[in-house]
Structures are given as structure tokens and as C-alpha cells.
């Protein structure tokens, strides 16, 4: 194994994992095509997707970990609320929950991750960062679904607040049952 599929993000507590699971189960019957829910325990907020990353070398996982270890950030709080579709409601591919609180702190942390990894030759994201929690992927959007009812479910969901005390570097292992995320390294927030 000379590469790992990796990303940087924020872990979510069990209460959010359970809520994501319940929402995913409620969304599934509203989609006429296949809908793949995020597995319980795998829900997270992505700060940067790295993709296939060398295990060693100047832009390898160890160098990435060292660069991320230099980022200083204060603990903050997230509160999920609402949501929507990527790329949009006309032909949705991804159903996501948004943030009512903590979006600015996530943007700043994502920018710090980009800045820390740029000297390794890892390019910043091309699109503006939008903090979100992916709940499900719509595999056959052309078959349609009750998109307004999905949006109503997202709007009505009451998420527990999330204290963010660390950032995580994960390895994502793909299988026929979906992705499984393994923690490679955690980076705690600086004490205030």
C-alpha cells in the first residue's frame, strides 16, 4: 500500500451520529431511486478532502500530519440546522445538513488547513468552502423524489450542539458497503 485515501475533518459525537441515521432513514422513502445513507458512526464535517495521498515522501501522510499539527485553533461550537442538495434541487446528488452555528469557525479552520498544506504542493480547494454534513447520496436522481418533503425534514430536525475540541486526519477505506473512516491522527484545539 503506497497511497491512502485521506481527508481532514471534524468528528461528530454519538448523539449526532444517531440523528444522522434517523434522518437518513426518514429520507430514504422520499426518493424513488437508490439513496445511500451515511453509515452511523461515519458522519463528519469535512474540512479538506485530500484524495489518494502517498504514505511517504514530501507530500505524504506523515508530512501532512506534521503540517496539520502546526495549526492552532481555539475550541468552538457547532450547531447543525437546515440543509439542502448538491448540486441543487433540480437534479440532487447529495443531501446535506447545514450549520446554524460554527460555520465561520469551520471556514477559518479549512483556510488554515489549506495554508498549512500548500507548502507540500497540495492545492487549495477550487470552490468556496461550505461547511456541511453529508447525510445521503442520491444514486438515481433522474427517477425523482419528494425533494420539498426532504427539505422539510432537514428544516424540522433538532440537532444537539457539538463542542469541537479537535480536528482529525482520517483514512477512508472504500468497499462495496460504502466508506469506512479510520482515524490516522487527531489534533486538539489549543487551550483558551
Z-matrix of the N, CA and C atoms (Angstrom, degrees):
N
C 1 1.453
C 2 1.525 1 107.67
N 3 1.328 2 117.02 1 111.09
C 4 1.458 3 119.28 2 -179.96
C 5 1.527 4 112.89 3 -109.74
N 6 1.344 5 117.42 4 -3.29
C 7 1.461 6 122.77 5 176.32
C 8 1.525 7 109.46 6 -137.93
N 9 1.320 8 115.78 7 151.56
C 10 1.457 9 121.01 8 171.07
C 11 1.525 10 107.72 9 -129.33
N 12 1.307 11 116.40 10 146.66
C 13 1.471 12 121.98 11 174.90
C 14 1.519 13 105.41 12 -84.42
N 15 1.323 14 117.90 13 118.63
C 16 1.464 15 120.44 14 -170.60
C 17 1.520 16 112.27 15 -132.79
N 18 1.335 17 114.04 16 158.49
C 19 1.459 18 120.78 17 173.69
C 20 1.521 19 109.14 18 -155.25
N 21 1.329 20 114.84 19 162.20
C 22 1.462 21 122.58 20 179.06
C 23 1.514 22 106.92 21 -114.15
N 24 1.322 23 116.48 22 135.61
C 25 1.461 24 118.22 23 -178.62
C 26 1.510 25 113.41 24 -164.31
N 27 1.327 26 113.44 25 -168.89
C 28 1.458 27 122.20 26 -179.58
C 29 1.524 28 109.04 27 -116.88
N 30 1.316 29 115.92 28 125.93
C 31 1.467 30 121.09 29 177.51
C 32 1.521 31 109.24 30 -73.13
N 33 1.313 32 116.30 31 150.68
C 34 1.457 33 122.13 32 177.58
C 35 1.525 34 109.50 33 -116.30
N 36 1.333 35 117.19 34 144.25
C 37 1.462 36 120.08 35 -177.44
C 38 1.528 37 112.63 36 -69.68
N 39 1.314 38 115.47 37 168.76
C 40 1.461 39 122.21 38 -178.38
C 41 1.528 40 112.15 39 -54.88
N 42 1.335 41 117.66 40 -38.67
C 43 1.467 42 120.57 41 -179.49
C 44 1.532 43 110.94 42 -59.45
N 45 1.329 44 117.17 43 -39.05
C 46 1.472 45 120.78 44 177.30
C 47 1.525 46 111.23 45 -74.00
N 48 1.324 47 116.93 46 -35.84
C 49 1.464 48 120.29 47 177.22
C 50 1.531 49 109.75 48 -59.75
N 51 1.338 50 115.61 49 -43.57
C 52 1.468 51 120.04 50 -179.70
C 53 1.521 52 111.37 51 -67.19
N 54 1.327 53 117.01 52 -40.69
C 55 1.457 54 120.86 53 178.33
C 56 1.530 55 110.48 54 -63.95
N 57 1.331 56 117.43 55 -42.32
C 58 1.468 57 121.20 56 177.53
C 59 1.530 58 110.12 57 -60.84
N 60 1.327 59 116.65 58 -40.16
C 61 1.461 60 120.77 59 177.90
C 62 1.517 61 112.44 60 -64.35
N 63 1.334 62 116.49 61 -43.74
C 64 1.471 63 120.27 62 179.10
C 65 1.530 64 110.92 63 -64.91
N 66 1.330 65 116.33 64 -41.94
C 67 1.465 66 119.28 65 178.85
C 68 1.523 67 111.08 66 -65.15
N 69 1.328 68 116.43 67 -42.93
C 70 1.463 69 119.91 68 178.20
C 71 1.516 70 111.92 69 -58.64
N 72 1.340 71 116.31 70 -41.71
C 73 1.467 72 120.60 71 178.94
C 74 1.524 73 111.08 72 -65.93
N 75 1.337 74 117.68 73 -35.65
C 76 1.467 75 121.07 74 179.10
C 77 1.528 76 111.57 75 -74.19
N 78 1.337 77 117.74 76 -29.61
C 79 1.465 78 121.53 77 -179.69
C 80 1.530 79 111.94 78 -74.29
N 81 1.333 80 116.67 79 -35.78
C 82 1.474 81 121.43 80 -172.52
C 83 1.526 82 113.84 81 -52.11
N 84 1.342 83 120.54 82 -48.49
C 85 1.474 84 118.83 83 -177.93
C 86 1.534 85 113.92 84 -69.67
N 87 1.323 86 117.31 85 -11.44
C 88 1.462 87 120.43 86 179.53
C 89 1.525 88 112.68 87 -86.47
N 90 1.323 89 116.26 88 -2.36
C 91 1.457 90 121.98 89 -179.06
C 92 1.532 91 108.61 90 -111.20
N 93 1.340 92 117.62 91 126.68
C 94 1.474 93 120.10 92 -178.77
C 95 1.531 94 112.23 93 -77.54
N 96 1.324 95 116.75 94 -21.35
C 97 1.462 96 120.59 95 176.94
C 98 1.516 97 110.46 96 -98.38
N 99 1.310 98 115.58 97 -166.07
C 100 1.464 99 122.00 98 179.84
C 101 1.523 100 109.83 99 -77.52
N 102 1.335 101 116.69 100 134.15
C 103 1.451 102 122.49 101 178.00
C 104 1.528 103 107.26 102 -126.94
N 105 1.325 104 116.71 103 124.48
C 106 1.468 105 121.58 104 178.88
C 107 1.521 106 108.55 105 -101.52
N 108 1.321 107 115.96 106 114.19
C 109 1.459 108 120.66 107 179.77
C 110 1.520 109 110.17 108 -82.52
N 111 1.335 110 115.49 109 150.49
C 112 1.454 111 120.16 110 172.90
C 113 1.530 112 106.76 111 -68.49
N 114 1.308 113 116.13 112 130.56
C 115 1.460 114 120.09 113 -178.02
C 116 1.519 115 110.97 114 -68.21
N 117 1.326 116 116.05 115 143.03
C 118 1.459 117 121.17 116 177.70
C 119 1.527 118 108.79 117 -57.88
N 120 1.312 119 114.76 118 133.45
C 121 1.458 120 120.77 119 -177.19
C 122 1.517 121 113.12 120 95.92
N 123 1.335 122 117.47 121 -11.79
C 124 1.464 123 121.73 122 -177.32
C 125 1.526 124 112.90 123 -107.50
N 126 1.333 125 117.89 124 -6.12
C 127 1.464 126 121.17 125 -178.40
C 128 1.530 127 109.93 126 -69.54
N 129 1.326 128 116.05 127 137.95
C 130 1.463 129 122.19 128 -176.97
C 131 1.529 130 109.14 129 -162.07
N 132 1.316 131 116.70 130 169.71
C 133 1.466 132 122.73 131 172.64
C 134 1.528 133 106.24 132 -104.72
N 135 1.324 134 118.05 133 118.55
C 136 1.462 135 121.62 134 179.22
C 137 1.527 136 110.18 135 -82.33
N 138 1.325 137 115.62 136 130.22
C 139 1.469 138 121.11 137 174.39
C 140 1.522 139 110.46 138 -97.17
N 141 1.344 140 116.53 139 -36.48
C 142 1.467 141 121.16 140 178.03
C 143 1.519 142 109.59 141 -158.67
N 144 1.335 143 115.75 142 126.51
C 145 1.459 144 121.13 143 173.93
C 146 1.520 145 107.55 144 -90.69
N 147 1.322 146 116.59 145 123.04
C 148 1.465 147 121.01 146 -178.36
C 149 1.519 148 112.36 147 -93.93
N 150 1.324 149 117.36 148 -25.26
C 151 1.459 150 120.74 149 -177.14
C 152 1.516 151 110.95 150 72.74
N 153 1.319 152 115.60 151 -153.48
C 154 1.469 153 120.92 152 -178.96
C 155 1.531 154 109.25 153 -68.68
N 156 1.313 155 115.87 154 114.26
C 157 1.464 156 122.70 155 -174.68
C 158 1.518 157 109.47 156 -119.45
N 159 1.342 158 118.55 157 133.33
C 160 1.460 159 119.94 158 178.75
C 161 1.532 160 111.03 159 -59.28
N 162 1.319 161 115.84 160 147.31
C 163 1.458 162 120.40 161 177.09
C 164 1.521 163 109.54 162 -70.13
N 165 1.340 164 116.36 163 -38.82
C 166 1.466 165 119.89 164 -178.85
C 167 1.523 166 109.32 165 -130.64
N 168 1.328 167 115.29 166 175.50
C 169 1.456 168 120.50 167 178.92
C 170 1.513 169 111.58 168 105.29
N 171 1.343 170 116.48 169 -179.94
C 172 1.464 171 121.14 170 -173.97
C 173 1.526 172 114.29 171 -64.86
N 174 1.327 173 118.70 172 -23.49
C 175 1.468 174 121.64 173 177.08
C 176 1.524 175 109.72 174 -119.45
N 177 1.330 176 116.41 175 24.71
C 178 1.462 177 121.38 176 -178.40
C 179 1.514 178 112.86 177 -79.06
N 180 1.313 179 115.06 178 173.45
C 181 1.462 180 121.93 179 -177.29
C 182 1.530 181 112.01 180 -56.21
N 183 1.318 182 117.86 181 -39.16
C 184 1.461 183 119.41 182 179.77
C 185 1.529 184 110.66 183 -64.77
N 186 1.332 185 117.38 184 -43.63
C 187 1.467 186 121.56 185 177.92
C 188 1.527 187 110.72 186 -64.90
N 189 1.325 188 116.34 187 -39.03
C 190 1.473 189 120.60 188 177.01
C 191 1.526 190 109.29 189 -60.97
N 192 1.333 191 116.74 190 -46.09
C 193 1.457 192 120.77 191 179.02
C 194 1.518 193 112.44 192 -60.28
N 195 1.329 194 116.30 193 -41.60
C 196 1.471 195 119.77 194 178.86
C 197 1.533 196 110.81 195 -64.26
N 198 1.330 197 116.37 196 -42.94
C 199 1.466 198 120.46 197 179.71
C 200 1.535 199 110.53 198 -64.06
N 201 1.321 200 116.89 199 -43.72
C 202 1.465 201 120.15 200 179.67
C 203 1.523 202 111.50 201 -65.86
N 204 1.325 203 116.15 202 -32.67
C 205 1.461 204 120.70 203 178.96
C 206 1.521 205 113.14 204 -63.67
N 207 1.315 206 117.51 205 -18.76
C 208 1.461 207 121.35 206 178.91
C 209 1.518 208 113.96 207 -85.20
N 210 1.334 209 117.42 208 -5.26
C 211 1.472 210 120.55 209 -179.09
C 212 1.527 211 109.25 210 -81.15
N 213 1.305 212 115.65 211 129.08
C 214 1.464 213 121.17 212 176.37
C 215 1.521 214 108.43 213 -108.17
N 216 1.321 215 116.90 214 128.57
C 217 1.460 216 121.39 215 176.42
C 218 1.521 217 109.08 216 -147.60
N 219 1.315 218 115.01 217 149.56
C 220 1.458 219 121.29 218 179.58
C 221 1.522 220 109.40 219 -84.85
N 222 1.327 221 117.67 220 151.50
C 223 1.473 222 119.80 221 173.65
C 224 1.537 223 108.92 222 -58.57
N 225 1.313 224 116.27 223 148.72
C 226 1.464 225 120.12 224 176.82
C 227 1.516 226 109.02 225 -147.02
N 228 1.320 227 115.49 226 -179.42
C 229 1.458 228 120.74 227 -176.24
C 230 1.519 229 110.27 228 -122.92
N 231 1.328 230 115.58 229 139.90
C 232 1.461 231 122.62 230 173.97
C 233 1.518 232 108.90 231 -109.46
N 234 1.308 233 115.70 232 148.85
C 235 1.450 234 120.08 233 168.29
C 236 1.521 235 106.75 234 -142.18
N 237 1.316 236 115.61 235 114.34
C 238 1.464 237 121.71 236 -179.27
C 239 1.521 238 109.64 237 -77.26
N 240 1.326 239 115.90 238 146.88
C 241 1.463 240 121.45 239 177.67
C 242 1.520 241 109.09 240 -167.23
N 243 1.332 242 115.39 241 147.36
C 244 1.460 243 120.30 242 175.67
C 245 1.517 244 112.07 243 64.89
N 246 1.323 245 115.61 244 -155.06
C 247 1.453 246 120.00 245 179.65
C 248 1.506 247 111.63 246 154.98
N 249 1.321 248 115.06 247 -166.47
C 250 1.450 249 120.30 248 -177.74
C 251 1.512 250 111.51 249 178.60
N 252 1.340 251 114.94 250 -154.35
C 253 1.455 252 122.28 251 -175.61
C 254 1.530 253 110.12 252 -129.33
N 255 1.321 254 116.42 253 145.83
C 256 1.458 255 122.24 254 166.48
C 257 1.514 256 106.47 255 -111.67
N 258 1.326 257 122.43 256 137.59
C 259 1.453 258 125.16 257 -4.26
C 260 1.526 259 112.92 258 -77.29
N 261 1.324 260 118.99 259 -18.22
C 262 1.460 261 122.01 260 178.21
C 263 1.517 262 109.69 261 179.22
N 264 1.323 263 116.82 262 178.50
C 265 1.465 264 121.15 263 -174.51
C 266 1.519 265 113.50 264 -73.55
N 267 1.339 266 118.68 265 -20.19
C 268 1.470 267 119.75 266 -178.95
C 269 1.523 268 112.00 267 -67.17
N 270 1.319 269 117.01 268 -38.44
C 271 1.465 270 121.66 269 -179.88
C 272 1.534 271 108.04 270 -146.02
N 273 1.329 272 116.44 271 70.29
C 274 1.467 273 119.82 272 -174.24
C 275 1.527 274 112.69 273 -68.26
N 276 1.323 275 115.35 274 139.71
C 277 1.473 276 121.77 275 175.84
C 278 1.528 277 111.06 276 -115.60
N 279 1.347 278 115.76 277 -29.40
C 280 1.460 279 121.35 278 -177.30
C 281 1.526 280 108.91 279 -132.21
N 282 1.340 281 115.95 280 134.96
C 283 1.463 282 121.92 281 173.59
C 284 1.526 283 106.31 282 -104.83
N 285 1.341 284 116.62 283 129.51
C 286 1.460 285 119.98 284 -175.25
C 287 1.522 286 111.94 285 -135.43
N 288 1.331 287 114.80 286 156.71
C 289 1.466 288 122.60 287 171.70
C 290 1.523 289 107.21 288 -103.75
N 291 1.322 290 116.18 289 142.14
C 292 1.452 291 121.56 290 -179.32
C 293 1.525 292 112.35 291 -98.70
N 294 1.315 293 115.38 292 -172.99
C 295 1.466 294 121.25 293 -179.67
C 296 1.518 295 110.73 294 -116.90
N 297 1.326 296 115.81 295 132.78
C 298 1.454 297 121.20 296 172.49
C 299 1.525 298 109.65 297 -92.10
N 300 1.328 299 115.33 298 -29.28
C 301 1.462 300 121.22 299 -179.18
C 302 1.525 301 108.39 300 -138.28
N 303 1.323 302 116.73 301 138.85
C 304 1.458 303 121.36 302 176.66
C 305 1.513 304 115.48 303 98.72
N 306 1.336 305 117.70 304 -1.49
C 307 1.472 306 119.97 305 -177.68
C 308 1.531 307 111.29 306 -63.72
N 309 1.329 308 116.96 307 -41.72
C 310 1.465 309 120.03 308 -179.61
C 311 1.529 310 110.86 309 -64.85
N 312 1.335 311 117.31 310 -43.25
C 313 1.467 312 120.75 311 177.99
C 314 1.528 313 110.53 312 -61.88
N 315 1.346 314 117.53 313 -37.95
C 316 1.470 315 120.80 314 177.11
C 317 1.523 316 110.90 315 -65.98
N 318 1.339 317 117.69 316 -42.00
C 319 1.472 318 121.33 317 177.92
C 320 1.522 319 110.46 318 -59.93
N 321 1.330 320 115.98 319 -45.49
C 322 1.465 321 120.29 320 -179.85
C 323 1.528 322 111.39 321 -63.91
N 324 1.322 323 117.03 322 -40.36
C 325 1.463 324 120.44 323 179.36
C 326 1.528 325 110.56 324 -68.79
N 327 1.340 326 117.56 325 -40.43
C 328 1.472 327 120.81 326 177.36
C 329 1.529 328 110.36 327 -62.58
N 330 1.339 329 117.62 328 -39.03
C 331 1.471 330 121.51 329 177.86
C 332 1.526 331 110.20 330 -65.99
N 333 1.340 332 117.08 331 -38.59
C 334 1.462 333 120.53 332 178.00
C 335 1.527 334 110.84 333 -65.90
N 336 1.337 335 117.25 334 -36.98
C 337 1.466 336 121.24 335 176.74
C 338 1.523 337 109.55 336 -63.81
N 339 1.338 338 117.32 337 -47.36
C 340 1.472 339 120.63 338 177.64
C 341 1.522 340 110.99 339 -57.30
N 342 1.329 341 116.47 340 -45.47
C 343 1.476 342 120.97 341 -178.47
C 344 1.533 343 111.19 342 -64.55
N 345 1.326 344 117.33 343 -39.25
C 346 1.464 345 120.98 344 -178.92
C 347 1.532 346 111.97 345 -69.65
N 348 1.331 347 116.31 346 -32.18
C 349 1.470 348 119.89 347 -176.37
C 350 1.527 349 113.43 348 -90.90
N 351 1.335 350 117.61 349 -16.31
C 352 1.473 351 120.90 350 -179.41
C 353 1.524 352 112.86 351 -56.59
N 354 1.358 353 120.44 352 -42.16
C 355 1.468 354 119.45 353 178.89
C 356 1.535 355 113.73 354 -63.03
N 357 1.332 356 117.06 355 -17.03
C 358 1.468 357 120.79 356 177.33
C 359 1.528 358 111.23 357 -86.23
N 360 1.340 359 116.01 358 -2.29
C 361 1.462 360 119.54 359 -178.25
C 362 1.516 361 113.09 360 88.21
N 363 1.327 362 117.09 361 11.14
C 364 1.468 363 120.90 362 177.99
C 365 1.519 364 107.61 363 -90.79
N 366 1.315 365 115.48 364 113.93
C 367 1.465 366 121.62 365 -173.54
C 368 1.520 367 111.71 366 -67.61
N 369 1.345 368 116.26 367 146.12
C 370 1.465 369 119.63 368 174.34
C 371 1.521 370 110.04 369 -65.88
N 372 1.322 371 115.14 370 162.92
C 373 1.467 372 120.35 371 178.02
C 374 1.525 373 109.67 372 -60.60
N 375 1.317 374 116.90 373 143.54
C 376 1.458 375 121.59 374 179.01
C 377 1.519 376 112.56 375 -78.29
N 378 1.333 377 117.02 376 -32.50
C 379 1.462 378 121.50 377 -179.07
C 380 1.527 379 109.69 378 -98.39
N 381 1.326 380 116.67 379 154.85
C 382 1.469 381 118.95 380 175.85
C 383 1.537 382 109.36 381 -60.55
N 384 1.323 383 115.97 382 142.62
C 385 1.455 384 121.06 383 -178.84
C 386 1.529 385 110.26 384 -70.63
N 387 1.328 386 117.01 385 133.79
C 388 1.466 387 123.01 386 175.79
C 389 1.529 388 107.36 387 -132.66
N 390 1.331 389 116.46 388 104.64
C 391 1.465 390 120.50 389 -179.40
C 392 1.526 391 110.15 390 -63.90
N 393 1.318 392 116.49 391 130.79
C 394 1.466 393 121.64 392 179.81
C 395 1.526 394 109.63 393 -160.56
N 396 1.305 395 114.90 394 164.27
C 397 1.458 396 122.62 395 174.32
C 398 1.522 397 107.67 396 -114.45
N 399 1.322 398 117.87 397 115.10
C 400 1.461 399 121.03 398 177.04
C 401 1.524 400 108.43 399 -71.50
N 402 1.332 401 115.83 400 126.35
C 403 1.467 402 121.65 401 179.95
C 404 1.528 403 111.92 402 -101.54
N 405 1.350 404 116.22 403 -36.07
C 406 1.468 405 119.86 404 -176.20
C 407 1.519 406 109.84 405 -161.44
N 408 1.326 407 114.37 406 156.89
C 409 1.465 408 121.46 407 174.26
C 410 1.524 409 107.46 408 -116.06
N 411 1.331 410 115.74 409 129.95
C 412 1.464 411 121.69 410 179.55
C 413 1.516 412 107.03 411 -91.45
N 414 1.326 413 116.20 412 111.85
C 415 1.475 414 121.38 413 -173.30
C 416 1.524 415 113.20 414 -81.49
N 417 1.338 416 117.42 415 -24.55
C 418 1.470 417 121.24 416 -178.55
C 419 1.527 418 109.97 417 -133.52
N 420 1.340 419 117.94 418 67.68
C 421 1.465 420 119.57 419 -175.47
C 422 1.525 421 113.55 420 -62.31
N 423 1.324 422 116.18 421 -24.53
C 424 1.467 423 119.64 422 -179.37
C 425 1.530 424 112.02 423 -65.27
N 426 1.328 425 117.92 424 -18.71
C 427 1.464 426 120.98 425 179.35
C 428 1.525 427 111.55 426 -80.41
N 429 1.331 428 116.33 427 -11.80
C 430 1.463 429 120.72 428 174.61
C 431 1.512 430 113.73 429 83.99
N 432 1.302 431 113.21 430 -179.99
C 433 1.454 432 120.79 431 -179.81
C 434 1.514 433 109.37 432 175.86
N 435 1.305 434 115.84 433 174.62
C 436 1.459 435 120.96 434 178.82
C 437 1.525 436 108.14 435 -90.23
N 438 1.337 437 115.50 436 77.78
C 439 1.461 438 121.08 437 -175.79
C 440 1.534 439 111.90 438 -62.94
N 441 1.358 440 120.03 439 -41.11
C 442 1.469 441 118.78 440 177.29
C 443 1.537 442 112.56 441 -60.30
N 444 1.325 443 117.62 442 -37.84
C 445 1.468 444 120.03 443 178.40
C 446 1.531 445 110.69 444 -66.79
N 447 1.342 446 116.64 445 -35.34
C 448 1.465 447 119.83 446 176.33
C 449 1.530 448 110.17 447 -63.35
N 450 1.337 449 116.29 448 -45.37
C 451 1.464 450 120.07 449 178.87
C 452 1.526 451 111.07 450 -61.44
N 453 1.334 452 116.62 451 -37.93
C 454 1.467 453 120.39 452 178.63
C 455 1.530 454 110.40 453 -63.22
N 456 1.332 455 117.05 454 -41.47
C 457 1.473 456 120.27 455 177.18
C 458 1.520 457 111.20 456 -61.08
N 459 1.324 458 116.74 457 -43.09
C 460 1.467 459 121.06 458 179.62
C 461 1.529 460 110.90 459 -63.27
N 462 1.329 461 116.26 460 -39.49
C 463 1.457 462 121.34 461 -179.09
C 464 1.528 463 111.37 462 -68.13
N 465 1.334 464 116.56 463 -36.76
C 466 1.468 465 121.08 464 -176.42
C 467 1.527 466 113.55 465 -81.12
N 468 1.309 467 117.44 466 -16.23
C 469 1.477 468 120.66 467 -175.83
C 470 1.527 469 110.93 468 -63.73
N 471 1.310 470 115.97 469 133.63
C 472 1.466 471 122.13 470 177.63
C 473 1.517 472 108.43 471 -110.38
N 474 1.323 473 115.34 472 102.89
C 475 1.452 474 122.01 473 -177.42
C 476 1.524 475 110.96 474 -88.76
N 477 1.329 476 117.32 475 147.29
C 478 1.465 477 119.39 476 173.63
C 479 1.533 478 109.71 477 -75.22
N 480 1.343 479 117.93 478 149.63
C 481 1.466 480 119.52 479 176.06
C 482 1.531 481 110.15 480 -65.91
N 483 1.329 482 115.86 481 151.08
C 484 1.468 483 121.55 482 -176.17
C 485 1.521 484 109.69 483 -123.60
N 486 1.334 485 118.07 484 114.52
C 487 1.455 486 119.06 485 172.16
C 488 1.530 487 109.08 486 -78.10
N 489 1.329 488 117.52 487 128.61
C 490 1.463 489 121.89 488 -179.90
C 491 1.525 490 108.13 489 -102.59
N 492 1.314 491 116.29 490 113.37
C 493 1.464 492 121.45 491 -178.05
C 494 1.526 493 112.14 492 -118.66
N 495 1.355 494 116.87 493 0.54
C 496 1.465 495 119.67 494 -178.75
C 497 1.526 496 110.05 495 -160.34
N 498 1.324 497 114.35 496 159.05
C 499 1.461 498 123.79 497 172.30
C 500 1.535 499 105.23 498 -115.68
N 501 1.330 500 117.07 499 149.22
C 502 1.460 501 120.62 500 -174.15
C 503 1.524 502 111.65 501 -127.13
N 504 1.332 503 115.54 502 140.82
C 505 1.466 504 122.60 503 169.01
C 506 1.516 505 105.89 504 -101.04
N 507 1.343 506 116.13 505 119.55
C 508 1.451 507 121.86 506 -177.68
C 509 1.519 508 111.83 507 -113.16
N 510 1.303 509 114.11 508 153.42
C 511 1.465 510 123.11 509 166.21
C 512 1.518 511 105.68 510 -103.27
N 513 1.322 512 117.28 511 134.06
C 514 1.455 513 122.49 512 178.98
C 515 1.522 514 108.27 513 -109.72
N 516 1.325 515 116.05 514 119.12
C 517 1.460 516 122.10 515 -179.14
C 518 1.527 517 107.84 516 -105.69
N 519 1.324 518 116.16 517 117.36
C 520 1.461 519 120.82 518 -178.78
C 521 1.518 520 110.86 519 -87.02
N 522 1.333 521 115.22 520 142.54
C 523 1.463 522 120.86 521 175.14
C 524 1.522 523 107.85 522 -148.14
N 525 1.311 524 116.31 523 177.60
C 526 1.469 525 119.43 524 178.85
C 527 1.523 526 111.55 525 -66.79
N 528 1.330 527 117.17 526 -16.02
C 529 1.470 528 121.89 527 179.63
C 530 1.520 529 111.96 528 -96.60
N 531 1.322 530 118.07 529 7.91
C 532 1.457 531 122.12 530 -179.23
C 533 1.515 532 111.20 531 106.23
N 534 1.321 533 115.37 532 -176.01
C 535 1.465 534 120.72 533 -177.98
C 536 1.525 535 110.65 534 -82.99
N 537 1.324 536 114.59 535 145.13
C 538 1.475 537 122.31 536 172.82
C 539 1.518 538 105.99 537 -121.70
N 540 1.329 539 116.49 538 129.73
C 541 1.455 540 120.65 539 -176.01
C 542 1.525 541 110.44 540 -103.41
N 543 1.331 542 115.37 541 131.43
C 544 1.465 543 122.01 542 178.30
C 545 1.519 544 108.43 543 -118.62
N 546 1.332 545 115.96 544 130.30
C 547 1.462 546 120.88 545 179.10
C 548 1.525 547 109.20 546 -69.63
N 549 1.328 548 116.22 547 125.58
C 550 1.461 549 121.67 548 174.20
C 551 1.529 550 110.28 549 -94.57
N 552 1.346 551 115.26 550 -40.37
C 553 1.462 552 119.39 551 -179.09
C 554 1.525 553 109.35 552 -163.53
N 555 1.329 554 116.26 553 145.09
C 556 1.459 555 121.39 554 176.21
C 557 1.526 556 109.15 555 -113.97
N 558 1.329 557 115.33 556 147.44
C 559 1.459 558 122.27 557 -178.45
C 560 1.518 559 107.70 558 -125.83
N 561 1.334 560 117.52 559 103.69
C 562 1.465 561 119.30 560 -176.56
C 563 1.529 562 111.88 561 -70.32
N 564 1.327 563 114.19 562 151.43
C 565 1.464 564 120.51 563 173.80
C 566 1.520 565 108.45 564 -67.86
N 567 1.317 566 115.20 565 154.50
C 568 1.473 567 119.97 566 178.27
C 569 1.523 568 109.15 567 -73.89
N 570 1.292 569 116.63 568 141.60
C 571 1.461 570 120.87 569 177.11
C 572 1.517 571 109.30 570 -64.05
N 573 1.329 572 115.76 571 141.07
C 574 1.476 573 118.74 572 -179.72
C 575 1.509 574 110.86 573 -96.65
